[in-house]
Amino acid sequence: AAGNQAGTIGLALADTQAARSARVDAKVWSVFGQIAWHISDDLRLTFGSRLNYEKKDGRRTMAIEARGGGALQGQQALLTPIAYAALFGIASQNLSEIAAAGIPGISTSAGDFVNALGALPTAGDYSQWRYTPSLTLQYDAGPHTMVYASWVTGAKSGGFDYRANNKGAAASMDEAFAFGDEKAMTVEGGLKTRLLGGRAELNAAVYYTDYKDLQVSIFDGRLGFNVGNAAKARIYGLELDGRVRITPRLSANGSFAYTNFKFKEFPYGQCYSGQVPNGPAAAQGYCSYKGQTAQFVPKTTGTLALQYMVPITDALEIRASGDMFYSGKYFADPTLDPRLVQRAYTRFNARLALGSVGPKKWEVALLAKNLTDKKPMSFATAVPLAYDIFGAVSSNAFFGEGRTFVLQGRFDF
């Protein structure tokens, strides 16, 4: 019986495709300006202002078709859209048509999927006035030092989600189709200074950013992602960078960053495989990310680089350099799966070159990248359908390139 069922599903899916169709019409205009007030020779206040208006009209649908386009025929016309909905969570306009056809049993099943996944086609309109001011205060504390403080507001415009396979946590497909502006407010303070008679530079900044209506992409647990304004978040941190010429031939530069990101609200986070739903939307099968960090956000990162030049003749020199990059641990998976955490790592690169000094420059170089052969996860996620259909915890991941040697040549003419 199981074999017959699998065969029926296979025949329903054979030589078919899910085809998206979408269109958007948009109008945007913007006015912006900036005024600087020199309070004194050493103190400046800059006020910036931007006014935007956006209007968008969008529509989209999804149709289950024969491969290459065209209507489904025979039993596939009835069974295939239901199979796509049951296996992959894909809503389609076919389901609405089947539900309205009044076919005993099949129309009821199609109607249930329309209620669960959303009705297509869908359309929406979006219009928004947006005003984003900013203030920056700068003070020259000395001939080589400037300190500053700033307050900046900004926004990422809303729009329409064309790639979603279903309505996700929204009440309807129309509601899921449109999402609003993401808003941010940042307070920052820092300094920029030159030291050691101009041979060194140091920049430092501390910041705090508050996000409202954060635009997030939520995995639907099957094959797709849904975009919406599902979260509030805050981030604060410290950034340092500098460079120094140690000798006429030797120089160094480096940077350090500390980042602390937390979701203040995110009730519709996708649970990782095997996680028990929790939070306000647990009944809908979601997990709360409140108090959690985000994907790809290590708390600490740093770089350090050295460059050294050795003249051989008046026309030739050897150039040697090396650099390192450090990253703290981070989640490689968007569902914050603790099994898919990339541990802290350090990568080293080196370069040795022979080149000319004159106006027609040439260079031959040997590069060694990732000397320690570290291969961090650049992205990871659960294998689609593995847990929801088969109950198997399974993941896939992409990893960085390993140790590499490169011979490089360059000639300017």
C-alpha positions in Angstrom: 0.0 0.0 0.0 2.9 2.3 0.8 4.5 1.5 -2.5 1.2 2.3 -4.3 0.9 5.6 -2.5 4.5 6.6 -3.3 3.8 5.7 -6.9 0.7 7.8 -7.1 2.6 10.8 -5.6 5.4 10.3 -8.1 3.0 10.2 -11.0 1.3 13.4 -9.7 4.6 15.3 -9.6 6.2 13.9 -12.7 7.0 16.5 -15.4 5.4 19.4 -13.5 6.6 22.8 -12.2 5.6 25.5 -9.8 5.7 28.8 -11.8 5.7 32.2 -10.2 4.3 35.3 -11.9 4.7 38.8 -10.3 4.6 42.5 -11.3 5.2 45.7 -9.4 4.7 49.3 -10.3 6.6 51.8 -8.2 7.0 55.6 -7.9 9.6 57.2 -5.6 10.6 60.7 -4.9 13.0 62.2 -2.4 14.1 65.6 -1.1 17.2 65.9 1.2 19.5 68.5 2.5 22.2 69.3 5.0 23.0 72.4 7.0 26.3 73.0 9.0 26.5 75.5 11.8 30.0 76.5 12.8 29.4 77.3 16.4 33.1 78.2 16.9 36.3 77.5 15.1 36.5 74.1 16.8 32.9 73.1 17.1 30.4 72.3 14.4 26.8 71.1 14.3 25.4 69.5 11.2 21.7 68.9 10.6 20.5 66.5 7.9 17.0 65.9 6.7 15.5 63.6 4.1 11.8 63.3 3.0 10.7 60.3 0.9 7.5 59.3 -0.6 7.0 55.8 -2.1 4.0 54.2 -3.8 4.0 50.6 -5.0 1.3 48.4 -6.5 2.1 44.7 -6.7 0.5 41.4 -7.6 1.6 37.8 -7.8 0.4 34.3 -8.3 1.7 30.8 -8.4 0.5 28.1 -10.8 1.3 24.4 -10.9 1.9 23.7 -14.6 3.2 21.0 -16.9 6.9 21.1 -17.3 7.8 23.9 -19.8 4.5 25.7 -19.2 0.9 24.9 -20.1 -2.1 23.5 -18.2 -2.0 20.2 -16.4 -4.1 17.5 -18.0 -6.3 14.6 -16.7 -5.8 13.4 -13.1 -2.7 15.7 -12.7 -5.0 18.7 -13.0 -6.7 17.7 -9.7 -4.0 15.7 -7.8 -0.8 17.6 -8.5 -1.7 21.0 -6.9 -2.8 19.1 -3.8 0.4 17.1 -3.8 2.5 20.3 -4.0 0.5 21.7 -1.1 0.8 18.6 1.1 4.5 17.8 0.5 6.0 21.3 0.0 3.6 23.7 1.6 3.1 25.5 -1.8 -0.1 27.5 -2.3 -1.3 27.9 -5.9 -4.1 29.4 -7.8 -5.0 25.9 -8.9 -6.1 25.1 -5.4 -8.7 27.9 -5.4 -10.0 26.7 -8.8 -10.3 23.1 -7.6 -12.0 24.2 -4.3 -14.6 26.1 -6.3 -15.2 23.2 -8.7 -17.5 21.3 -6.3 -15.9 17.9 -6.8 -16.7 15.7 -3.8 -13.7 15.0 -1.6 -11.1 16.7 -3.8 -12.6 20.2 -3.6 -12.9 19.9 0.2 -9.2 18.9 0.4 -8.2 21.8 -1.8 -10.3 24.2 0.2 -8.6 23.0 3.4 -5.2 23.8 1.9 -6.4 27.2 0.7 -7.4 28.0 4.3 -4.1 26.7 5.7 -1.7 28.1 3.0 -3.5 31.1 1.6 -5.4 32.0 -1.6 -3.8 33.0 -4.9 -3.7 35.2 -6.9 -3.0 38.1 -4.5 -2.4 41.8 -4.8 -1.5 44.7 -2.6 -0.7 48.4 -2.5 1.9 50.2 -0.4 2.4 54.0 0.1 4.5 55.7 2.7 5.8 59.1 3.6 9.1 58.9 5.4 11.0 61.6 7.2 14.5 60.7 8.6 16.5 63.5 10.3 20.0 63.3 11.7 22.3 65.4 13.9 26.1 65.4 14.2 28.3 67.3 16.6 32.0 67.5 15.9 34.7 69.1 18.0 38.4 69.6 17.2 40.1 68.7 20.4 43.5 69.5 18.9 45.2 69.9 15.6 45.2 66.2 15.0 42.1 65.0 17.0 38.4 65.2 16.3 35.7 63.8 18.5 32.1 63.5 17.5 28.6 62.4 18.5 25.7 61.7 16.2 22.1 60.8 16.2 20.8 59.3 13.0 17.4 57.9 11.9 16.9 55.7 8.9 14.5 53.3 7.2 14.5 50.4 4.8 11.5 50.7 2.5 8.7 48.1 2.6 7.3 46.2 -0.3 6.0 42.9 -1.5 7.2 39.3 -0.9 7.2 37.5 -4.2 9.1 34.4 -3.2 6.9 33.1 -0.4 5.3 29.7 -1.0 2.5 30.3 1.5 1.1 32.8 3.9 3.2 31.7 6.9 2.0 33.2 10.2 -0.2 35.9 8.5 -4.0 35.6 8.6 -4.3 35.7 4.8 -2.1 35.7 1.7 -3.0 39.4 1.1 -1.6 40.3 4.5 1.5 38.2 4.0 2.2 39.7 0.6 2.9 43.2 1.8 5.4 44.2 4.5 6.2 47.7 5.9 9.2 49.9 6.5 12.0 48.8 8.8 13.0 51.7 11.0 16.3 52.3 12.8 17.7 54.9 15.2 21.5 55.0 15.9 23.4 57.0 18.5 27.2 57.0 18.0 30.2 58.7 19.5 33.9 58.4 18.7 37.1 60.1 17.8 39.6 60.2 14.9 43.2 61.1 15.7 46.7 61.2 14.3 49.6 60.3 16.5 53.4 60.1 16.5 53.8 63.1 14.3 51.4 61.8 11.7 52.9 58.3 11.4 49.9 56.7 13.1 46.1 57.0 12.9 43.5 55.8 15.4 39.7 55.7 15.0 37.3 54.6 17.7 33.5 54.5 17.9 30.8 53.2 20.2 27.3 52.9 19.0 23.8 51.8 19.9 21.1 51.0 17.3 17.4 50.3 17.9 15.4 48.5 15.2 11.6 48.6 14.9 9.5 46.5 12.5 12.7 44.6 11.5 12.3 42.9 8.2 13.1 39.3 8.6 13.1 36.2 6.4 11.4 33.3 8.2 11.9 29.7 6.9 8.5 28.1 6.4 9.7 24.6 7.5 9.5 23.1 4.0 11.1 24.8 1.0 10.5 28.5 1.2 11.0 31.7 3.2 8.5 34.4 4.1 9.5 38.1 4.5 7.7 40.3 7.1 7.9 42.8 9.9 8.2 40.3 12.7 10.8 41.7 15.0 12.3 44.4 17.2 16.0 44.3 17.9 18.9 46.3 19.4 22.6 46.2 18.7 25.5 48.0 20.4 29.2 47.7 20.1 32.7 49.1 19.8 34.8 49.5 16.7 38.5 50.3 16.6 40.8 50.7 13.6 44.3 52.1 13.2 47.5 52.1 11.2 51.1 53.0 12.0 54.3 53.4 10.0 56.8 51.7 12.4 59.8 52.4 10.2 60.2 53.8 6.7 59.9 50.2 5.4 57.6 48.6 7.9 53.9 49.5 8.5 51.0 47.9 10.3 47.3 48.2 10.5 44.5 46.5 12.4 41.0 46.6 13.6 38.8 45.2 16.4 35.0 45.1 16.8 32.7 44.1 19.6 29.1 43.5 18.6 26.2 42.7 20.9 22.9 41.9 19.0 19.7 40.8 20.7 16.1 40.4 19.4 13.7 42.4 21.7 10.7 40.7 20.0 10.6 37.9 17.4 7.6 35.6 18.1 7.6 34.0 14.7 11.1 32.4 14.6 11.4 29.1 12.8 12.1 26.3 15.3 15.2 24.2 14.5 14.7 20.5 13.8 13.5 18.8 17.0 13.0 22.0 19.0 9.7 22.3 20.9 7.7 25.4 19.9 7.7 28.2 22.5 6.6 31.8 23.1 3.5 33.7 22.1 3.1 31.8 18.7 3.9 28.3 20.0 0.4 27.1 19.1 1.2 28.0 15.5 4.4 26.0 15.6 6.9 28.9 16.0 9.7 29.6 18.4 10.4 32.9 20.1 13.8 34.5 19.4 13.4 37.1 22.1 16.8 37.6 23.9 18.6 35.7 21.2 21.3 36.9 18.8 21.1 36.6 15.0 22.7 34.5 12.4 26.3 35.5 11.4 26.9 37.9 14.4 30.1 37.0 16.2 30.6 39.1 19.3 34.2 39.8 18.5 36.2 40.1 15.3 39.7 41.5 14.6 42.3 42.0 11.9 46.0 42.6 11.9 48.3 43.2 9.0 52.0 43.9 8.4 53.7 45.3 5.3 57.5 45.4 4.7 59.4 46.7 1.7 63.1 46.0 1.0 64.9 47.9 -1.9 67.2 45.7 -3.9 68.3 48.3 -6.5 67.0 51.8 -7.4 64.5 50.1 -9.7 63.6 46.9 -7.8 62.2 46.1 -4.4 60.8 43.1 -2.4 57.4 43.6 -0.8 56.3 41.2 1.9 53.0 41.2 3.8 51.0 39.1 6.1 47.6 39.4 7.7 45.3 37.6 10.0 41.5 37.6 10.6 39.8 36.5 13.8 36.2 35.7 14.3 34.4 34.7 17.4 31.7 32.0 17.3 28.4 32.5 15.5 25.3 30.8 14.4 25.7 29.6 10.7 22.0 28.6 10.6 19.0 31.0 10.4 17.1 29.0 12.9 19.8 29.4 15.5 20.4 25.6 15.7 23.0 25.0 18.5 24.3 22.0 16.4 25.3 24.4 13.6 27.5 26.9 15.5 30.7 27.9 13.9 33.4 28.0 16.6 35.9 30.9 16.9 38.7 30.7 14.3 41.7 32.6 13.0 42.9 32.7 9.4 46.4 33.8 8.2 47.5 35.0 4.7 50.9 35.9 3.4 52.3 37.6 0.2 55.8 37.9 -1.2 56.4 40.0 -4.3 59.2 41.3 -6.5 58.4 44.4 -8.4 59.7 47.5 -10.1 59.7 51.1 -8.6 59.6 53.1 -11.8 56.6 54.6 -13.7 56.0 51.4 -15.8 55.4 49.1 -12.8 55.5 45.3 -12.9 55.2 42.8 -10.2 55.4 39.0 -9.7 54.0 37.7 -6.4 53.4 34.5 -4.5 50.3 34.4 -2.4 49.5 31.9 0.4 45.9 32.2 1.5 44.5 30.6 4.7 47.8 29.1 5.9 46.1 27.4 8.8 43.6 25.7 6.5 40.6 26.8 8.5 37.3 26.1 6.7 34.5 27.9 8.6 30.9 27.4 7.9 29.7 30.3 5.7 26.0 29.1 5.7 24.1 26.1 7.1 20.5 25.0 7.2 18.3 22.0 7.7 17.8 19.7 4.7 14.3 20.7 3.3 11.6 18.2 4.2 13.9 15.9 6.1 12.5 16.5 9.6 8.9 17.5 8.8 8.2 14.6 6.5 10.6 11.9 7.5 11.5 12.9 11.1 15.2 12.9 10.3 17.5 15.6 11.8 19.6 16.4 8.8 21.6 19.5 7.8 23.7 20.8 5.0 26.4 23.5 5.1 28.8 25.5 2.9 32.4 25.9 4.1 35.1 28.4 3.3 37.9 27.7 0.9 40.9 25.8 2.3 44.6 26.6 2.0 45.4 28.1 -1.4 48.6 29.1 -3.2 48.5 31.6 -6.1 51.2 32.9 -8.5 50.3 36.4 -9.6 51.7 38.7 -12.2 51.0 42.3 -13.1 52.3 44.8 -15.6 51.1 48.4 -16.0 51.4 49.9 -19.5 
